[in-house]
Amino acid sequence: MATVLSSALNGTDALLIEVEVDLAMGMPSMAVVGLPEAAVRESKDRVRAALRNSGYDFPPRRITVNLAPADVRKEGSAYDLPIALGILAASGALPEARLSEYAALGELSLDGRVKPVRGALPIAATAKRCGLAGLLLPAENTREAAVIEGINVVPITTLAEAFDMLRGERQIRPTTIDVASLFSETATTSVDLADVRGQEHVKRALEVTAAGGHNILMVGPPGSGKTMLAKRLSTILPPLTVDEAIDATRVHSVLGYMEGRSLITERPFRAPHHTISDAGLIGGGTNPKPGEASLAHHGVLFLDELPEFRRNVLEVLRQPLEEGRITISRVAGTVTYPADVMLVAAMNPCPCGFLGDPKRECICPMPQIQKYRTRVSGPLLDRIDIQVEVPAVKYDELRSDEKGESSAAVRERVKKSRTRQGKRFEESEIFCNAQMTTREIHKHCETDAAADQLLEAAMTKLALSARAYTRILKVARTIADLENAEVIGSPHIAEAIQYRSLDRPLV
């Protein structure tokens, strides 16, 4: 009998798995137990062919492979390599003392080549936490796993390489990654806020959005630039920290989306189509996997044509937007995925798209407009701080050669504002103004007399709700931070009121 360490994914984390291999007398056969799915059960055929084609004898015994703990579901093809090594160790060809220092994962081809697997980064983090000396991984996965410092990540291309390395007959240099250089080598983004002609007030709204971590809804006719503006929001957000980059990379690693990259060094931008299901948006399925909201973790989730999304799909976003994480419960267990995203949504003002347009007449009757608007529920709108109108761009602005402010210049102001907020909330669990609760609003949103009068008049004249009141104060606090002001003044309140388009009639 022999034991080889491996790993299984649980959400965006991993846990160690013991691959126990027992060779017994009896009719030649091979059974895999320990709650394996179909891909794991099929490993016996791949392992048998890989061993023989690599020049090793496949023992004519009754072979039992147990994946412990047996109550954790095992999925994927990553157990091929540890099963093959376990058979060799049980046959006496490999020293077990050496095996106990490493965990191994990899899918085997029939000729013995090792193919990549999913979840290398969280698996490396678990191996380090459990005190292992190293990790044997397919060469394609070692760059992302090597981001975790303090553990040797050994690249393996064939079963024979792993065998020789564990016997001490071959030296393989562990993969190393300079995390700091990854950020410095990040390519300059191909989009810039300066590319957008006109829409200066919307650019300002995006700056406030980025500075305070607010969610934003853009309302405007087709072709006014809503999608173009949304794609440039990530260019003015503060750069990812190392911890944020690792958190974002975990999700992409679990789904196998890294494609040879070491780390996600730019804030993610995800724009799912409106036909997406609720499981596709927040994750789920028979064997739960992360969805688009988790793939946008620490980045931007853009929902274009917001009312076209099915209502049940939009409603499942309410908890993630409030808590920054998604909890999925199934009979087999509960998993939690991160979903700390900035929601950017876009919609037309009416079904035809031209309500309020000075040049094109709206053909939608009022009941149809109201029905269109009510596709987006009040509780979801409650989680969107900024609602801004995006009018059609004028011809003179389109033809103008004058470029607006670059993303780099706006990002510097955003970074200063975020630094100011970081100092303000250093003793709490929140990081930006959008996350303030009622207690923080009373503590940090001090207004002067003129601002109080203006806010009172707006609440009365526009019949604003209590939720609009708190959103206005949060946004005004961010505007004041951008101007390095301690007390919220009437100009800050006035600008914040302008960002409540759906709280007042558009006709």
N, C-alpha and C positions, 0 to 999 in steps of 0.2 A: 504494500500500500504506500501511496505517496500523496502529499498535499501541495498544491500550488496556489498562491494567492492571486486573486483577480479582483474585479470590482463591478458593481451594478449601479445604474443611475436611479436616483430618487428625486424627481423634480429637477432642480438645477444643482443638486448636491449628489454625492456618491457615497457608497458604503462598501467595505471590503467583503469579498466573497471567497470562501475557501472551496477550491476545486479538489475534491477528494477522489482519488482513482484507486480502485481495488482490482487486482488480478487474481482470479481464483481458478481452480481446476473445474473442468466441465466442458460442455459444448461451446465452441467459439461463438461469442455474441458480444454485443455492446449495448448497454442501456444507460440513458442519461436521466437522472431523477433530480428532484429539488425544485419543482414548479417551473420547468422550462417551457417556453413557447415553441412554435413550430421551427423557427430558424435555429434554435438551440438544439432541438432534437435531431435536426438534420446534420448537425456538426459531425456525427459519427462517420458519415460517408466521406465528408471532406477531409477529416483527420486521417482516416485509413489511407486514402489516396495520397495525401501530402506526405505521410511518413514513408510509404513505399517509394514514391517518386523522388524523395530526398535521400534515399539510400539506407533507410533504417528498417529493421524488421518489425512487422506488426505482430505482436504476440498472439498465438492461437489459443487464447484463454477466454474465459467468461469475464468480461470487463464491465465493472459498474462504476459510473461517474456520478458523484453526488455534489450538487451545488448548494453549499450551506451558507447562511441559514435557509432552510427548506421552505419557510413560509413567505419568502420574498420572491415575487415574480421575476424571472430572468428572461430577457428579450434581447434580440440581436445576434450577430455572429461573432462577437468579440471573444467568446470563450473557446474558439478553435485552438488558438496558440497555447493557452494554459492547459487544455485537455491533452494536447499532443505532448507537451513537456511533462505532464503528469504521468502519461503512459511510459515515456522514456525513463522517468525517475523510478517508477514502480518496477520497471524491468531491470533496474540496477545500473542504467547507463549514465545517470546524472546524480550528483551528490545532493542530498536533501538539505544539508546545512546551507549550501549556497542558494538553493531555491527559496528558503525562508526569508532571505534578505530583500527579495524583489517581488513586485506584482507584475503580471504579464497580461496583455490584451492584444488581440489581433485576429482578423479573419484570414483563413488560409485558403490559397488557391490549390487546385489539385496538384500543381507542380511544386508546392512548398513555398511560394511567395507569400508575403504577409501584406494584406490589404488594410487600408485605413478604417478606423472605427469612429463612433460619435462620443463626445463627452470627455475628451482628453484632459481639458483644463480642470474641471471639478474632480476628476479621478486623481490627477496629480496632487491637488490640494488635500484630498483624503489620505493618499499614501504618505504625504509629509506629516499630516496630523497623527497618523498611526505609527510614526517612527521608522518607516521602511527606508532602506538605504537607496533604493532606486526603483525605476519603473521601466519595463521593456514594452516599447510601443512601436507601431509601424512608423517608418521614417517620415511619412507625410503628416503625422500627428505630433511629432516631437517639438515643433516650434511653438505651438500653442501651449503644450504642457510645460515647456521650459520657462514660461513666464513665472511660474511658481518657484521661488528661490528656496534653496535648502534641500533639494532632492535631485539625484542624478537621473536624467531622462535619457535612456539608451535607445538610439534608433536601430530598428531591426527591419531588414528587407526580406530575409528568408528564414525558414525554420532552422536550417543548418547554421546560420549565424547565431541564433539564440542558443542552440545546443553547444556550439564551440565556445561561446562567451561564458556560459554557465559552468563549463568544464575548465575554464581558465586557459583554453588553448587559443583564444583570440581576444585581442584588446580592441574595444570599440569606444571611441571618445564620446562622452555624453554631449548632448546638444546644449549650448548655452545661448542666452538671449540677453542683450543689453536693452532693458526696458526703456531707459531714458532716450536711447538713440531712436527707438521706434516712434516716439512722439516728435522728435526733431526731423525725422525723415518723412513725416506724413506729407503727402503731396498736397499742393495748394488746390483748393476746391475750384471746380470749373464754373461755379455760379457766384454772383456777387450782387449785393443790393443795389450797386450803382448801375446795373443793367436795366433796372426798372425805370421806365419813363413816367414822369408824373407821380400821382398817388402819394404825395408827400405826407399827408395826414395818416395814411395807412402805414407808411414806413415808420412814422412816429409811434403808432399803436403797436407795431411789431417790436420796436425798441422797448416800450414799456412792458410788453408781454415777456420779452426775454429777461429784462432786468428783475422782474418780480416773480418769475416762474408761473405766470398766469395762463389760463386757457383762453383761447380767442376764437370768435366766430366772425367770419367775413361774409357780408351780405351784399350781393351786387349782380348786375346782369352778366350774361355770358360774354366772355372775351375781355372782361375788365382787368384781368391780371391776378385773380385770386390764387390760382395754382402757382403761378410764377412767384408771387410773394411768399406763399407758404414754403416753397422749396428753399427759399433764402433765409428762413428763420434760423435754421441750424447754423448758418455761417456767422450769426451775431451772438450766439450763445457762448458762455464761457467754455474754454477747452475742458475736456474730460480730465479728471484727476486719475492717478494710477488705480486707486481703489474702484472708482466708477468704471474705468475701462475694463477691469477684471470682471466686475459684476455684469457688464453688458456682454462681455465675451463668453461668459458662462452659458448664457441663453443660446447664443449662436452655436457654441460648441456642442451643446446637448442635441441640437437639431442637425448637426453635421454641416453647418453653413460656413465654416471658416475657410475652406478651399485653400489650404496651405498658408493662410495668414497666421501671424503670431497673436495679434491683439487687435481689438476694435479701438482705434485711436481717435476716431471722429464720432461725434454724436449721431446715433442712428436716425434715419428718416424713413418711416414706413407709411405707405399710402395704399391701403387695401381697397379693392373695388367694392362698390356698394352691394354686390351680390354675395358678399362673404357671409358665412354662417356665424352663429354666436360662438361655436367651438373654434372656428378659424380665427375669430377676433380675440378671444380671451384664453383660448386653450381648451383642451378636453379630449374627448374620444374614449374608446374602450380602454386603451392604455394612454392615459393623459399625457399630452405634450403641450409645450408653450404655444401661444398664439401670437398674432401680430402686435397686440398690446405689450407683451413681454419682449418681443424682438425690438420694440421701440424704447426699451428701458433706458433711462437717462438721456432720452432723445425726444423726437417729435413724432406724434401719431397724427397723420393728416387724413381727415375724412371729407372727401370732396362730394358734393351733392348730398349733403347730410340728410334731407328728408327722404331721399330715395333708399336709404338703408331700412331694412325691416325693423319695426319697432322693438321686437324682442331682442334684436342684436344691439340696438342702442342702449336699451335698458340695462343690459349686463355690464355696461361700462360704469355705472354709477358707483359701485363699491370700489373698483380699482382707482377711479379718479379721486375718491375721498381718502383711501388708505394707502395707495401706492403699491398694492400687491393684490394677487388673485389667489383665492383658495378654492380648490376643486375637490369635492368629496365624492368618492365612489365606494362601492361595497368593499373593494379590495384595500382601500385606505384613502388618506387625504394628502394632497400635495399642494405646496404653495409656490407660486411663481412671482418674481418681482415685476412690477409694472408702474414704476415711477416715471410717468410720461407727461409731456406738455401736449394737450389736445389742441389741434388746430383744425377747425371745421370751416367749410364753405357751403353756401347755399344761394339760390336765386331768391329774389324778394317775392316771387310768385311763380306759378307753373310756367308761364310764357317767358318770364325773366325780365320783363320791362316795366314793372311797377315803379313809378317815380322817375322814369327816364324822360328827360325833356324833349327828346327827338323822336322816340318811338312810343306808340300808344299801347298800353296794356289792354289785352282782350279778355282778361280773366274776370269773371263775376266775383263779387265779394265773398259769397259762400265758398267758392272754390279756393280763393286765397286763404281763407280762414282754415279750411280743411288741410290745405298744404302746410300751413304753419304748425298746426296741431300734431303733425307727424313727429315733431320733436317735442318731447314732453317737458313740462315745467321742471320736474326734478333734475333732468339733464341740463337744462338751461341754467338751473341754479348753480351748477358747477362750472359755468363759463363766465369768467369775470369781465371780459371785454367783448363787446359786440360792436363792430364797426362797419359802416357802409363803404362799399368800394364802387364808385361810379365809373361809367365808361370813360376811357382816356380821350382827351381832346386831340384833334389832328395836330395842332401846333406843338403839343407836348411830344407826340410821337415823332415828329420831324426834327425836333430840337437836338442839336449836337451837345448840349450841356449835360454833363453827367452829374448824377446825384452823389451823395456821400457814400463812401465805400463801406463794405461790411467790416473791415478792419477798424475803421474809425469808430463805428457804432459799437463794436465789440468792446473797445477799451472803456467806453462809458458804462456799458453793461457790467463789465468786470469790477469796476469801482463801486457800482451800486451793490453788487452781490457781496463784495468785501464788507461794505458797510452793514449789510443785513447779517452777515456771518458774525460780526462782532455783537450785534444787537441780540441775536438769538443763541449766543455761544453757551448759555446755561440751560437751553431747552432742546427738545428733540426736533425742532423744525429748522429749516435752512433758508427759507425765503418768505416774502410777504404773502404769497398766495396760500401758504399753509397756516396762516394765523387763525387761531380760534377766537371766540368772543372775548376771552380773557386777555389774549395778546392785543386784540384790537383796542380794548379799553386802555391798555397800558401804553401802547406805542403809537396810537393814532391821535395825538393831541392836535386840535384845530384852534385857530385864532377866532376872534369874534366875527370877522367878515366871512370867514369860511362857514361858520355855524349858520349865519343868516342865509347865505346862499344855498346851503344844503337844505335848510328848512323850507325855503321857497321852492326849491326843486321838488322836494318830497310832496308838497302841497299841490303845486300846479300840475305836475306830471303824474300825480297819484302813484308814486313809486312804492314798491313793497318793502318789507323789512329786509328781505334778502338783497334787494338792490341797494339798500342803505349800507349793508356791510361790504358788498362788493365795491361800491364807490369809495369807501374809506380805505380798503386794501389797495385799490389802484392808485388813489391819491397819495398814499404812503409811498408807493413805488415812484411816482412822479416826483415827489419831494426828495426822495433819495437820489434820483438822477441829478437834481439841482443842489444836492448836499445841504438840504434844509432840515432842521430838526423839527420845526412845527409846520403842520399842513396849513397852507394859506388858501385864499379864495381862488387864485389861478389854478392851483392843483385840483381843487374840488371841481372847478368849472370844466377842466379837461377830462376828468374822470366821468363826469355826467355825460359828456359827449360820447363816451364809449358804452352807452346803454341803449343802442338803437332799437332793440325789440321791446323795450319798456315804454316806448311812445309810438303813436300811430305813424305809419309811413304814408298815409293817404289823407 
